[in-house]
Amino acid sequence: MTRMRRWLPGLLLVAPSIAAVAVFVYGMLGWNFRLAMTDQHDEVTEGKFVGLENFTGIWDQQRWSLSVNHAIVFTVVFVGGALLLGWLLAFLMEKGLRGEGTFRAIYLFPMAISFVATGVVWRWLMNSGTGERAVGLNRLFDFFGLEFLQWQWFRDQDWGMAAMAIPAIWQMSGYVMALFLAGFRGVPEELREAARVDGCTEWKVYRHIVLPMLRPVTLSALIILGHISLKAFDLIVAVSGKQIITDVPAVFMWVAVFDSHDPAKGATIAAYIVIAVSVFVIPYLVWSLRKERRS
């Protein structure tokens, strides 16, 4: 009875959350994977079990391969750009930039905006019109006589997805900056001073002391940005709509379910997105648990 009194109130407190997660997260995931293993390619028939046929057959579709390639390009540019810009901003802040509080608020402000609002604004900024039809960034380049910088942006056949990552970098780099800034401030000043006394230059102090201690922060930022990029949907639709040139798995899933009315194909794409996100998240969770046990 004593033990029950200790854990029963806490269990009752979290029981509704546990039930909600079990039903609406893991239950829905299970239902999605079950649907992906059927041949229900319309909204009328129930469909029969076909195993992994949908998972292998979707790779024969050109649009799926194209959307995967687009997602890879978007992820590499977005994650790399946000990490680099966030680290640079944190480095400047860590050096005692005057007006740090103001700049920090400015850099973090984009996080308060939804991806949809960001997409609407950047759709205008990245308008592909040139010459007299130029607006946004192309108009700015034309005004300063930098016409050679005018670009098709997200409509470019080869690097359109790299341009699509620019709004995401703008929105998330402030968050990455906050993570790295906390990491910089967490490095004891005694370690830096000891390294300087031993004759280390400022570059060596950062290379051999500060940067190695930022590895957990970098890993956390990488996981967060990676799973955001793999399930990107609202930003891309807000900027370019459901165009093939900027197609990604999440957009393809929407088209399959709501435009083509193919539940099995949509569930298959959703399952692949879940698997891709799990590749980022599960190793991070395992690493975090092992780190907690060691400490």
Backbone as CSV, one residue per row, in Angstrom:
resi,resn,N_x,N_y,N_z,CA_x,CA_y,CA_z,C_x,C_y,C_z
1,MET,0.823,-1.206,0.000,0.000,0.000,0.000,0.866,1.269,0.000
2,THR,1.975,1.228,0.744,2.848,2.401,0.782,3.449,2.683,-0.586
3,ARG,3.900,1.599,-1.249,4.465,1.778,-2.588,3.401,2.280,-3.561
4,MET,2.191,1.755,-3.436,1.113,2.167,-4.329,0.799,3.640,-4.139
5,ARG,0.823,4.101,-2.921,0.550,5.518,-2.669,1.634,6.410,-3.262
6,ARG,2.832,5.876,-3.406,3.919,6.669,-3.954,3.794,6.842,-5.467
7,TRP,3.532,5.742,-6.190,3.546,5.836,-7.646,2.171,5.984,-8.275
8,LEU,1.081,5.654,-7.525,-0.251,5.725,-8.126,-0.664,7.149,-8.505
9,PRO,-0.452,8.181,-7.647,-0.838,9.549,-8.061,-0.111,10.006,-9.320
10,GLY,1.180,9.702,-9.403,1.921,10.089,-10.600,1.431,9.356,-11.835
11,LEU,1.111,8.059,-11.659,0.602,7.275,-12.790,-0.736,7.816,-13.266
12,LEU,-1.603,8.152,-12.345,-2.895,8.714,-12.732,-2.733,10.062,-13.432
13,LEU,-1.711,10.796,-13.039,-1.485,12.105,-13.643,-1.060,11.986,-15.110
14,VAL,-0.181,11.025,-15.407,0.337,10.891,-16.775,-0.450,9.891,-17.612
15,ALA,-1.396,9.172,-16.999,-2.154,8.151,-17.745,-2.880,8.712,-18.956
16,PRO,-3.563,9.862,-18.855,-4.222,10.393,-20.071,-3.243,10.694,-21.200
17,SER,-2.074,11.228,-20.852,-1.067,11.515,-21.886,-0.553,10.224,-22.511
18,ILE,-0.314,9.210,-21.674,0.162,7.930,-22.193,-0.868,7.312,-23.127
19,ALA,-2.144,7.377,-22.728,-3.207,6.816,-23.569,-3.330,7.578,-24.884
20,ALA,-3.232,8.904,-24.818,-3.342,9.706,-26.038,-2.189,9.411,-26.995
21,VAL,-0.957,9.315,-26.457,0.198,9.008,-27.305,0.058,7.606,-27.898
22,ALA,-0.398,6.659,-27.078,-0.531,5.282,-27.556,-1.527,5.182,-28.704
23,VAL,-2.638,5.931,-28.612,-3.690,5.838,-29.632,-3.359,6.697,-30.843
24,PHE,-3.060,7.980,-30.607,-2.954,8.938,-31.706,-1.564,9.021,-32.325
25,VAL,-0.549,8.421,-31.706,0.787,8.398,-32.301,1.110,6.981,-32.772
26,TYR,1.314,6.076,-31.821,1.723,4.726,-32.193,0.575,3.938,-32.806
27,GLY,-0.640,4.183,-32.355,-1.786,3.525,-32.982,-1.958,3.943,-34.430
28,MET,-1.838,5.248,-34.692,-1.962,5.742,-36.060,-0.790,5.281,-36.933
29,LEU,0.409,5.187,-36.347,1.545,4.657,-37.099,1.303,3.210,-37.505
30,GLY,0.800,2.421,-36.571,0.486,1.032,-36.888,-0.582,0.912,-37.961
31,TRP,-1.625,1.736,-37.858,-2.677,1.720,-38.879,-2.126,2.125,-40.237
32,ASN,-1.223,3.111,-40.259,-0.638,3.567,-41.524,0.195,2.456,-42.171
33,PHE,1.025,1.776,-41.374,1.838,0.702,-41.936,0.960,-0.453,-42.415
34,ARG,-0.142,-0.729,-41.710,-1.053,-1.775,-42.163,-1.674,-1.406,-43.501
35,LEU,-2.093,-0.140,-43.646,-2.680,0.319,-44.900,-1.659,0.275,-46.035
36,ALA,-0.398,0.587,-45.716,0.639,0.568,-46.745,0.900,-0.829,-47.277
37,MET,0.508,-1.843,-46.549,0.716,-3.223,-46.975,-0.520,-3.827,-47.617
38,THR,-1.424,-3.005,-48.109,-2.617,-3.473,-48.806,-2.628,-2.898,-50.221
39,ASP,-3.561,-3.398,-51.038,-3.715,-2.883,-52.396,-4.932,-1.959,-52.503
40,GLN,-5.196,-1.210,-51.432,-6.329,-0.276,-51.424,-5.919,1.000,-52.170
41,HIS,-6.063,0.993,-53.469,-5.662,2.121,-54.293,-6.831,3.004,-54.690
42,ASP,-7.936,2.871,-53.975,-9.068,3.788,-54.130,-9.769,3.881,-52.783
43,GLU,-10.787,4.725,-52.704,-11.464,4.967,-51.430,-12.711,4.116,-51.247
44,VAL,-12.905,3.143,-52.140,-14.108,2.318,-52.090,-13.805,0.913,-51.599
45,THR,-12.846,0.246,-52.236,-12.516,-1.125,-51.862,-11.723,-1.150,-50.557
46,GLU,-11.808,-2.282,-49.877,-11.088,-2.439,-48.609,-9.617,-2.767,-48.822
47,GLY,-9.313,-3.489,-49.882,-7.931,-3.833,-50.153,-7.498,-5.125,-49.483
48,LYS,-6.583,-5.827,-50.129,-6.051,-7.072,-49.599,-4.586,-6.895,-49.227
49,PHE,-4.140,-7.768,-48.344,-2.755,-7.716,-47.876,-1.814,-8.111,-49.005
50,VAL,-0.830,-7.258,-49.273,0.145,-7.528,-50.339,1.581,-7.470,-49.827
51,GLY,1.749,-7.367,-48.538,3.097,-7.338,-47.977,3.852,-6.071,-48.334
52,LEU,5.080,-6.241,-48.778,5.953,-5.104,-49.090,5.901,-4.714,-50.568
53,GLU,4.880,-5.142,-51.258,4.782,-4.857,-52.694,4.768,-3.359,-52.980
54,ASN,4.012,-2.594,-52.188,3.953,-1.139,-52.402,5.291,-0.472,-52.104
55,PHE,6.016,-0.989,-51.114,7.298,-0.395,-50.731,8.358,-0.590,-51.816
56,THR,8.292,-1.700,-52.528,9.257,-1.935,-53.603,8.784,-1.343,-54.926
57,GLY,7.480,-1.397,-55.181,6.956,-0.926,-56.459,7.038,0.575,-56.641
58,ILE,7.015,1.330,-55.527,7.019,2.795,-55.648,8.338,3.310,-56.228
59,TRP,9.414,2.517,-56.106,10.702,2.951,-56.646,10.735,2.885,-58.169
60,ASP,9.739,2.254,-58.766,9.649,2.237,-60.227,8.994,3.493,-60.777
61,GLN,8.466,4.333,-59.894,7.804,5.560,-60.331,8.827,6.705,-60.362
62,GLN,8.887,7.371,-61.498,9.872,8.439,-61.680,9.651,9.584,-60.699
63,ARG,8.392,9.896,-60.402,8.127,11.017,-59.502,8.648,10.737,-58.100
64,TRP,8.563,9.491,-57.644,9.064,9.161,-56.319,10.577,9.344,-56.243
65,SER,11.290,8.850,-57.246,12.746,9.015,-57.263,13.125,10.492,-57.303
66,LEU,12.368,11.270,-58.081,12.646,12.699,-58.168,12.414,13.388,-56.826
67,SER,11.327,13.032,-56.147,11.025,13.657,-54.862,12.068,13.299,-53.807
68,VAL,12.585,12.077,-53.845,13.633,11.667,-52.904,14.913,12.455,-53.154
69,ASN,15.279,12.610,-54.423,16.467,13.402,-54.755,16.307,14.847,-54.303
70,HIS,15.122,15.404,-54.515,14.867,16.772,-54.064,14.994,16.876,-52.545
71,ALA,14.467,15.886,-51.838,14.545,15.906,-50.370,15.987,15.844,-49.894
72,ILE,16.817,15.074,-50.578,18.236,14.968,-50.198,18.939,16.306,-50.394
73,VAL,18.714,16.933,-51.543,19.329,18.241,-51.804,18.859,19.270,-50.782
74,PHE,17.554,19.297,-50.528,16.997,20.240,-49.553,17.597,20.010,-48.175
75,THR,17.714,18.756,-47.765,18.237,18.432,-46.436,19.696,18.847,-46.300
76,VAL,20.509,18.535,-47.295,21.935,18.859,-47.223,22.145,20.370,-47.147
77,VAL,21.460,21.114,-48.031,21.639,22.571,-48.057,21.065,23.208,-46.792
78,PHE,19.881,22.777,-46.387,19.235,23.361,-45.214,20.022,23.084,-43.941
79,VAL,20.355,21.821,-43.701,21.067,21.466,-42.470,22.452,22.108,-42.448
80,GLY,23.176,21.991,-43.564,24.512,22.591,-43.614,24.483,24.098,-43.480
81,GLY,23.549,24.752,-44.178,23.458,26.207,-44.113,23.050,26.711,-42.747
82,ALA,22.058,26.055,-42.127,21.597,26.488,-40.810,22.674,26.276,-39.748
83,LEU,23.390,25.158,-39.827,24.471,24.913,-38.869,25.587,25.939,-39.021
84,LEU,25.973,26.209,-40.261,27.065,27.153,-40.493,26.688,28.566,-40.075
85,LEU,25.504,29.020,-40.503,25.087,30.375,-40.160,24.818,30.502,-38.664
86,GLY,24.196,29.506,-38.066,23.934,29.540,-36.628,25.211,29.571,-35.820
87,TRP,26.207,28.765,-36.247,27.492,28.768,-35.545,28.177,30.123,-35.683
88,LEU,28.137,30.709,-36.868,28.784,32.004,-37.086,28.133,33.098,-36.237
89,LEU,26.818,33.124,-36.187,26.122,34.119,-35.370,26.437,33.929,-33.891
90,ALA,26.478,32.670,-33.444,26.809,32.402,-32.036,28.242,32.809,-31.729
91,PHE,29.141,32.589,-32.681,30.538,32.982,-32.483,30.658,34.494,-32.311
92,LEU,29.927,35.257,-33.135,29.969,36.709,-33.020,29.370,37.160,-31.681
93,MET,28.288,36.516,-31.279,27.676,36.855,-29.991,28.619,36.531,-28.841
94,GLU,29.312,35.406,-28.954,30.188,34.959,-27.877,31.380,35.889,-27.704
95,LYS,31.718,36.626,-28.762,32.832,37.552,-28.703,32.461,38.891,-28.065
96,GLY,31.237,38.993,-27.549,30.840,40.218,-26.860,30.368,41.298,-27.802
97,LEU,29.553,40.942,-28.757,29.017,41.917,-29.715,28.176,42.956,-28.989
98,ARG,28.376,44.226,-29.301,27.616,45.286,-28.661,26.141,45.186,-29.084
99,GLY,25.246,45.360,-28.120,23.828,45.214,-28.406,23.420,43.768,-28.597
100,GLU,24.047,42.871,-27.841,23.808,41.439,-28.010,22.341,41.078,-27.821
101,GLY,21.687,41.638,-26.806,20.289,41.303,-26.552,19.389,41.643,-27.729
102,THR,19.637,42.795,-28.355,18.834,43.200,-29.512,19.046,42.269,-30.686
103,PHE,20.303,41.967,-30.984,20.593,41.079,-32.102,20.049,39.675,-31.850
104,ARG,20.140,39.212,-30.601,19.618,37.880,-30.292,18.119,37.810,-30.536
105,ALA,17.403,38.860,-30.148,15.959,38.891,-30.385,15.645,38.932,-31.883
106,ILE,16.444,39.684,-32.643,16.229,39.764,-34.092,16.458,38.416,-34.745
107,TYR,17.519,37.718,-34.344,17.844,36.429,-34.952,16.825,35.352,-34.563
108,LEU,16.260,35.451,-33.359,15.298,34.451,-32.912,13.882,34.750,-33.389
109,PHE,13.639,35.964,-33.844,12.284,36.357,-34.249,11.682,35.459,-35.325
110,PRO,12.448,35.043,-36.363,11.840,34.188,-37.391,11.219,32.910,-36.859
111,MET,11.716,32.408,-35.711,11.141,31.187,-35.158,9.707,31.377,-34.695
112,ALA,9.300,32.622,-34.430,7.936,32.899,-34.004,6.952,32.907,-35.169
113,ILE,7.476,32.798,-36.388,6.647,32.830,-37.590,6.447,31.408,-38.095
114,SER,5.262,31.108,-38.562,5.001,29.781,-39.108,5.697,29.615,-40.449
115,PHE,5.916,28.373,-40.840,6.526,28.093,-42.134,5.635,28.586,-43.280
116,VAL,4.329,28.595,-43.067,3.420,29.077,-44.103,3.636,30.569,-44.344
117,ALA,3.683,31.357,-43.265,3.921,32.797,-43.408,5.296,33.057,-44.016
118,THR,6.288,32.295,-43.575,7.623,32.432,-44.169,7.596,32.132,-45.655
119,GLY,6.875,31.082,-46.036,6.798,30.710,-47.441,6.130,31.770,-48.297
120,VAL,5.073,32.403,-47.763,4.375,33.441,-48.522,5.305,34.623,-48.798
121,VAL,6.049,35.043,-47.780,6.965,36.174,-47.947,8.098,35.822,-48.906
122,TRP,8.700,34.662,-48.716,9.835,34.288,-49.561,9.407,33.910,-50.966
123,ARG,8.162,33.579,-51.169,7.686,33.350,-52.539,7.772,34.645,-53.345
124,TRP,7.483,35.754,-52.687,7.612,37.048,-53.355,9.082,37.428,-53.517
125,LEU,9.886,37.202,-52.470,11.296,37.548,-52.548,12.024,36.751,-53.627
126,MET,11.634,35.495,-53.810,12.311,34.637,-54.785,11.532,34.537,-56.090
127,ASN,10.818,35.579,-56.419,10.115,35.602,-57.699,11.118,35.511,-58.842
128,SER,10.809,34.700,-59.836,11.762,34.440,-60.911,11.731,35.478,-62.026
129,GLY,10.876,36.483,-61.917,10.809,37.500,-62.955,12.093,38.305,-63.054
130,THR,12.451,38.687,-64.268,13.666,39.474,-64.504,13.326,40.710,-65.338
131,GLY,14.282,41.628,-65.427,14.071,42.834,-66.223,12.992,43.714,-65.623
132,GLU,12.055,44.162,-66.449,10.959,45.009,-65.976,9.979,44.238,-65.108
133,ARG,9.970,42.938,-65.225,9.058,42.102,-64.434,9.673,41.682,-63.106
134,ALA,10.894,42.124,-62.823,11.596,41.677,-61.620,10.970,42.279,-60.368
135,VAL,10.805,41.441,-59.354,10.388,41.876,-58.018,11.252,41.140,-57.006
136,GLY,11.111,41.504,-55.742,11.847,40.813,-54.701,13.343,40.968,-54.828
137,LEU,14.066,39.870,-54.632,15.525,39.911,-54.674,16.046,40.248,-56.060
138,ASN,15.400,39.739,-57.100,15.840,40.068,-58.464,15.710,41.563,-58.741
139,ARG,14.673,42.185,-58.203,14.509,43.627,-58.352,15.600,44.374,-57.607
140,LEU,15.964,43.863,-56.435,17.037,44.482,-55.651,18.364,44.397,-56.397
141,PHE,18.638,43.247,-56.992,19.869,43.107,-57.776,19.861,44.048,-58.975
142,ASP,18.717,44.195,-59.617,18.612,45.084,-60.765,18.830,46.538,-60.351
143,PHE,18.345,46.924,-59.180,18.470,48.299,-58.694,19.933,48.662,-58.456
144,PHE,20.722,47.701,-57.953,22.127,47.962,-57.659,23.045,47.597,-58.830
145,GLY,22.470,47.303,-59.975,23.278,46.988,-61.138,23.934,45.634,-61.094
146,LEU,23.355,44.707,-60.362,23.905,43.355,-60.234,23.019,42.355,-60.969
147,GLU,22.693,42.676,-62.222,21.781,41.827,-62.987,22.288,40.400,-63.125
148,PHE,23.610,40.214,-63.069,24.161,38.869,-63.238,23.790,37.952,-62.069
149,LEU,23.339,38.533,-60.949,22.919,37.731,-59.803,21.452,37.318,-59.880
150,GLN,20.706,37.872,-60.825,19.304,37.481,-60.970,19.222,36.001,-61.338
151,TRP,18.231,35.325,-60.728,18.175,33.872,-60.823,16.723,33.442,-60.913
152,GLN,16.525,32.206,-61.335,15.180,31.629,-61.382,14.741,31.113,-60.010
153,TRP,15.669,31.067,-59.074,15.396,30.632,-57.715,14.773,29.235,-57.688
154,PHE,13.632,29.059,-57.044,13.089,27.704,-56.893,12.559,27.129,-58.201
155,ARG,12.493,27.931,-59.249,12.066,27.424,-60.559,13.245,26.906,-61.399
156,ASP,14.443,27.013,-60.871,15.608,26.526,-61.588,15.560,25.004,-61.674
157,GLN,15.842,24.474,-62.851,15.721,23.035,-63.077,16.733,22.233,-62.254
158,ASP,17.917,22.775,-62.057,18.983,22.018,-61.405,19.107,22.305,-59.913
159,TRP,19.019,23.581,-59.516,19.286,23.964,-58.133,18.086,24.633,-57.474
160,GLY,16.898,24.320,-57.963,15.699,24.906,-57.379,15.494,24.515,-55.921
161,MET,15.810,23.272,-55.571,15.624,22.834,-54.183,16.656,23.460,-53.254
162,ALA,17.830,23.795,-53.786,18.806,24.513,-52.961,18.277,25.896,-52.618
163,ALA,17.631,26.561,-53.588,17.014,27.859,-53.308,15.856,27.715,-52.348
164,MET,15.123,26.606,-52.423,13.997,26.377,-51.520,14.460,26.278,-50.070
165,ALA,15.708,25.889,-49.862,16.228,25.764,-48.502,16.551,27.105,-47.872
166,ILE,16.671,28.165,-48.671,17.051,29.476,-48.135,16.043,29.982,-47.101
167,PRO,14.718,29.945,-47.370,13.776,30.395,-46.331,13.868,29.563,-45.054
168,ALA,14.097,28.253,-45.194,14.218,27.407,-44.006,15.464,27.761,-43.209
169,ILE,16.563,28.052,-43.906,17.786,28.476,-43.209,17.540,29.778,-42.466
170,TRP,16.865,30.728,-43.134,16.556,32.013,-42.499,15.737,31.825,-41.230
171,GLN,14.805,30.877,-41.251,13.917,30.706,-40.111,14.571,29.954,-38.959
172,MET,15.414,28.974,-39.244,15.934,28.105,-38.192,17.344,28.451,-37.732
173,SER,18.056,29.319,-38.439,19.432,29.627,-38.041,19.489,30.325,-36.688
174,GLY,18.471,31.121,-36.343,18.449,31.765,-35.034,18.339,30.757,-33.907
175,TYR,17.559,29.701,-34.124,17.445,28.638,-33.119,18.773,27.918,-32.938
176,VAL,19.429,27.615,-34.059,20.741,26.965,-33.982,21.740,27.888,-33.285
177,MET,21.638,29.185,-33.551,22.502,30.153,-32.878,22.339,30.068,-31.361
178,ALA,21.086,29.977,-30.907,20.843,29.891,-29.463,21.457,28.633,-28.865
179,LEU,21.380,27.520,-29.594,21.994,26.281,-29.106,23.504,26.419,-28.997
180,PHE,24.133,26.930,-30.052,25.590,27.061,-30.037,26.045,28.110,-29.023
181,LEU,25.276,29.176,-28.868,25.653,30.202,-27.903,25.641,29.635,-26.486
182,ALA,24.632,28.809,-26.186,24.606,28.148,-24.878,25.805,27.215,-24.726
183,GLY,26.175,26.550,-25.830,27.357,25.691,-25.769,28.636,26.473,-25.553
184,PHE,28.786,27.604,-26.245,29.964,28.460,-26.049,30.057,28.929,-24.601
185,ARG,28.914,29.379,-24.081,28.918,29.906,-22.707,29.130,28.797,-21.677
186,GLY,28.916,27.553,-22.085,29.102,26.442,-21.156,30.539,25.962,-21.046
187,VAL,31.414,26.466,-21.907,32.836,26.090,-21.834,33.498,26.903,-20.724
188,PRO,34.049,26.266,-19.712,34.656,27.014,-18.602,35.769,27.941,-19.093
189,GLU,35.756,29.145,-18.584,36.782,30.118,-18.969,38.162,29.686,-18.478
190,GLU,38.192,28.876,-17.389,39.479,28.418,-16.866,40.227,27.564,-17.885
191,LEU,39.472,26.757,-18.648,40.113,25.923,-19.663,40.723,26.785,-20.763
192,ARG,40.037,27.819,-21.152,40.567,28.699,-22.198,41.822,29.429,-21.707
193,GLU,41.751,29.926,-20.495,42.899,30.654,-19.950,44.103,29.740,-19.803
194,ALA,43.852,28.499,-19.373,44.966,27.556,-19.221,45.611,27.272,-20.571
195,ALA,44.796,27.154,-21.611,45.338,26.913,-22.952,46.135,28.113,-23.451
196,ARG,45.661,29.319,-23.158,46.390,30.528,-23.584,47.721,30.642,-22.848
197,VAL,47.717,30.285,-21.575,48.960,30.333,-20.803,49.986,29.353,-21.367
198,ASP,49.496,28.210,-21.861,50.387,27.206,-22.458,50.862,27.597,-23.848
199,GLY,50.435,28.755,-24.345,50.926,29.238,-25.625,50.011,28.999,-26.807
200,CYS,48.783,28.564,-26.569,47.852,28.320,-27.667,47.325,29.646,-28.220
201,THR,47.266,29.729,-29.523,46.617,30.883,-30.142,45.112,30.757,-29.989
202,GLU,44.397,31.848,-30.304,42.938,31.819,-30.174,42.331,30.760,-31.090
203,TRP,42.905,30.580,-32.283,42.408,29.564,-33.203,42.587,28.169,-32.607
204,LYS,43.742,27.910,-31.985,43.967,26.596,-31.383,43.073,26.372,-30.165
205,VAL,42.779,27.441,-29.441,41.863,27.308,-28.303,40.500,26.815,-28.777
206,TYR,40.015,27.395,-29.858,38.716,26.970,-30.383,38.794,25.579,-31.009
207,ARG,39.886,25.309,-31.702,39.998,24.034,-32.409,40.134,22.859,-31.459
208,HIS,40.932,22.993,-30.417,41.252,21.861,-29.550,40.432,21.822,-28.259
209,ILE,39.784,22.913,-27.885,39.051,22.940,-26.617,37.565,23.239,-26.830
210,VAL,37.264,24.379,-27.458,35.872,24.811,-27.564,35.076,23.921,-28.517
211,LEU,35.571,23.736,-29.732,34.819,22.963,-30.731,34.569,21.515,-30.305
212,PRO,35.562,20.796,-29.744,35.257,19.433,-29.281,34.169,19.389,-28.219
213,MET,34.081,20.415,-27.373,33.047,20.438,-26.338,31.680,20.813,-26.894
214,LEU,31.642,21.245,-28.154,30.366,21.582,-28.790,29.786,20.413,-29.575
215,ARG,30.418,19.266,-29.543,29.920,18.124,-30.309,28.508,17.709,-29.899
216,PRO,28.168,17.630,-28.598,26.789,17.285,-28.250,25.773,18.300,-28.780
217,VAL,26.122,19.587,-28.735,25.227,20.619,-29.256,25.060,20.463,-30.761
218,THR,26.173,20.203,-31.449,26.114,20.024,-32.900,25.265,18.821,-33.263
219,LEU,25.415,17.741,-32.524,24.621,16.542,-32.785,23.139,16.811,-32.567
220,SER,22.809,17.513,-31.481,21.403,17.841,-31.210,20.817,18.700,-32.323
221,ALA,21.563,19.718,-32.747,21.091,20.580,-33.832,20.932,19.798,-35.122
222,LEU,21.854,18.887,-35.394,21.787,18.071,-36.603,20.533,17.198,-36.612
223,ILE,20.210,16.593,-35.484,19.029,15.738,-35.393,17.762,16.562,-35.582
224,ILE,17.685,17.694,-34.917,16.488,18.538,-35.001,16.276,19.040,-36.424
225,LEU,17.324,19.564,-37.033,17.197,20.089,-38.392,16.942,18.973,-39.398
226,GLY,17.577,17.829,-39.181,17.406,16.719,-40.112,15.982,16.224,-40.177
227,HIS,15.342,16.047,-39.020,13.975,15.519,-39.056,12.992,16.582,-39.548
228,ILE,13.300,17.866,-39.332,12.446,18.925,-39.881,12.509,18.927,-41.405
229,SER,13.703,18.764,-41.954,13.865,18.824,-43.405,13.222,17.633,-44.098
230,LEU,13.290,16.450,-43.481,12.772,15.255,-44.125,11.250,15.258,-44.233
231,LYS,10.582,15.952,-43.330,9.114,16.002,-43.392,8.608,17.376,-43.827
232,ALA,9.461,18.145,-44.502,9.082,19.487,-44.952,7.883,19.416,-45.890
233,PHE,6.880,20.241,-45.619,5.671,20.263,-46.452,5.113,21.666,-46.598
234,ASP,4.750,22.299,-45.460,4.043,23.575,-45.504,4.874,24.675,-46.147
235,LEU,6.169,24.735,-45.852,7.021,25.762,-46.454,7.072,25.604,-47.969
236,ILE,7.254,24.377,-48.422,7.388,24.135,-49.862,6.090,24.436,-50.595
237,VAL,4.967,24.023,-50.029,3.680,24.296,-50.666,3.385,25.791,-50.680
238,ALA,3.753,26.492,-49.601,3.516,27.934,-49.539,4.360,28.689,-50.559
239,VAL,5.554,28.192,-50.847,6.436,28.884,-51.788,6.075,28.546,-53.231
240,SER,5.988,27.261,-53.547,5.856,26.865,-54.951,4.604,26.085,-55.279
241,GLY,3.792,25.742,-54.272,2.636,24.915,-54.553,3.052,23.465,-54.763
242,LYS,2.208,22.714,-55.454,2.469,21.280,-55.672,3.086,21.058,-57.053
243,GLN,4.208,21.703,-57.299,4.882,21.584,-58.580,5.882,20.428,-58.561
244,ILE,6.035,19.791,-59.705,6.977,18.682,-59.816,8.405,19.152,-59.565
245,ILE,8.711,20.379,-59.964,10.079,20.877,-59.880,10.546,21.018,-58.434
246,THR,9.622,21.126,-57.492,9.980,21.214,-56.074,9.301,20.106,-55.270
247,ASP,9.024,19.001,-55.913,8.322,17.907,-55.252,9.222,17.224,-54.235
248,VAL,8.672,16.905,-53.072,9.348,16.141,-52.029,8.379,15.066,-51.553
249,PRO,8.842,14.065,-50.797,7.941,12.984,-50.388,6.674,13.443,-49.683
250,ALA,6.748,14.450,-48.818,5.554,14.899,-48.104,4.517,15.487,-49.061
251,VAL,4.972,16.253,-50.052,4.054,16.811,-51.049,3.487,15.699,-51.922
252,PHE,4.330,14.758,-52.309,3.880,13.613,-53.110,2.834,12.814,-52.343
253,MET,3.015,12.660,-51.039,2.040,11.950,-50.219,0.692,12.660,-50.241
254,TRP,0.700,13.987,-50.113,-0.538,14.764,-50.147,-1.253,14.570,-51.489
255,VAL,-0.499,14.627,-52.570,-1.087,14.461,-53.901,-1.678,13.061,-54.056
256,ALA,-0.956,12.047,-53.562,-1.432,10.674,-53.695,-2.728,10.446,-52.932
257,VAL,-2.849,11.020,-51.750,-4.024,10.769,-50.907,-5.213,11.637,-51.312
258,PHE,-4.987,12.931,-51.464,-6.102,13.865,-51.627,-6.388,14.250,-53.079
259,ASP,-5.412,14.099,-53.965,-5.649,14.404,-55.379,-5.880,13.141,-56.200
260,SER,-5.013,12.147,-56.019,-5.144,10.887,-56.758,-6.044,9.885,-56.046
261,HIS,-6.385,10.132,-54.786,-7.260,9.247,-53.993,-6.715,7.817,-53.967
262,ASP,-5.442,7.713,-53.605,-4.759,6.423,-53.505,-4.231,6.260,-52.081
263,PRO,-5.059,5.729,-51.169,-4.641,5.632,-49.757,-3.409,4.765,-49.547
264,ALA,-3.289,3.667,-50.271,-2.163,2.764,-50.061,-0.843,3.434,-50.449
265,LYS,-0.838,4.139,-51.577,0.385,4.822,-51.987,0.747,5.926,-50.998
266,GLY,-0.243,6.701,-50.564,0.026,7.749,-49.586,0.567,7.199,-48.281
267,ALA,-0.005,6.066,-47.835,0.481,5.446,-46.599,1.894,4.916,-46.769
268,THR,2.218,4.413,-47.957,3.572,3.925,-48.224,4.583,5.067,-48.145
269,ILE,4.246,6.190,-48.753,5.144,7.351,-48.702,5.294,7.835,-47.264
270,ALA,4.187,7.883,-46.522,4.252,8.307,-45.121,5.128,7.363,-44.308
271,ALA,5.039,6.067,-44.600,5.872,5.092,-43.882,7.349,5.329,-44.162
272,TYR,7.687,5.632,-45.409,9.078,5.927,-45.737,9.561,7.187,-45.013
273,ILE,8.688,8.190,-44.883,9.068,9.410,-44.161,9.351,9.092,-42.697
274,VAL,8.497,8.267,-42.097,8.690,7.869,-40.694,10.013,7.125,-40.530
275,ILE,10.298,6.218,-41.467,11.548,5.460,-41.396,12.748,6.396,-41.523
276,ALA,12.661,7.351,-42.452,13.768,8.293,-42.643,14.003,9.137,-41.396
277,VAL,12.927,9.608,-40.774,13.059,10.388,-39.543,13.632,9.528,-38.422
278,SER,13.218,8.262,-38.369,13.714,7.358,-37.325,15.209,7.143,-37.436
279,VAL,15.740,7.176,-38.673,17.186,7.018,-38.860,17.940,8.121,-38.144
280,PHE,17.342,9.321,-38.070,17.966,10.429,-37.346,17.703,10.330,-35.841
281,VAL,16.465,10.052,-35.468,16.045,10.203,-34.073,16.490,9.037,-33.200
282,ILE,16.310,7.796,-33.659,16.587,6.634,-32.812,18.047,6.565,-32.373
283,PRO,19.032,6.728,-33.286,20.426,6.727,-32.808,20.703,7.826,-31.789
284,TYR,20.065,8.976,-31.962,20.246,10.069,-31.000,19.679,9.693,-29.636
285,LEU,18.506,9.052,-29.612,17.913,8.626,-28.346,18.778,7.580,-27.659
286,VAL,19.303,6.641,-28.441,20.182,5.617,-27.865,21.430,6.265,-27.279
287,TRP,22.021,7.205,-28.012,23.213,7.901,-27.528,22.901,8.687,-26.257
288,SER,21.742,9.337,-26.199,21.365,10.113,-25.014,21.182,9.218,-23.800
289,LEU,20.534,8.058,-23.984,20.325,7.137,-22.869,21.649,6.592,-22.342
290,ARG,22.555,6.250,-23.242,23.863,5.753,-22.804,24.641,6.830,-22.075
291,LYS,24.527,8.068,-22.530,25.228,9.159,-21.871,24.686,9.380,-20.467
292,GLU,23.353,9.290,-20.296,22.759,9.456,-18.969,23.185,8.352,-18.020
293,ARG,23.282,7.124,-18.529,23.688,6.016,-17.676,25.135,6.150,-17.221
294,ARG,25.988,6.639,-18.115,27.401,6.825,-17.765,27.584,7.912,-16.704
295,SER,26.748,8.957,-16.810,26.869,10.051,-15.848,26.167,9.728,-14.542
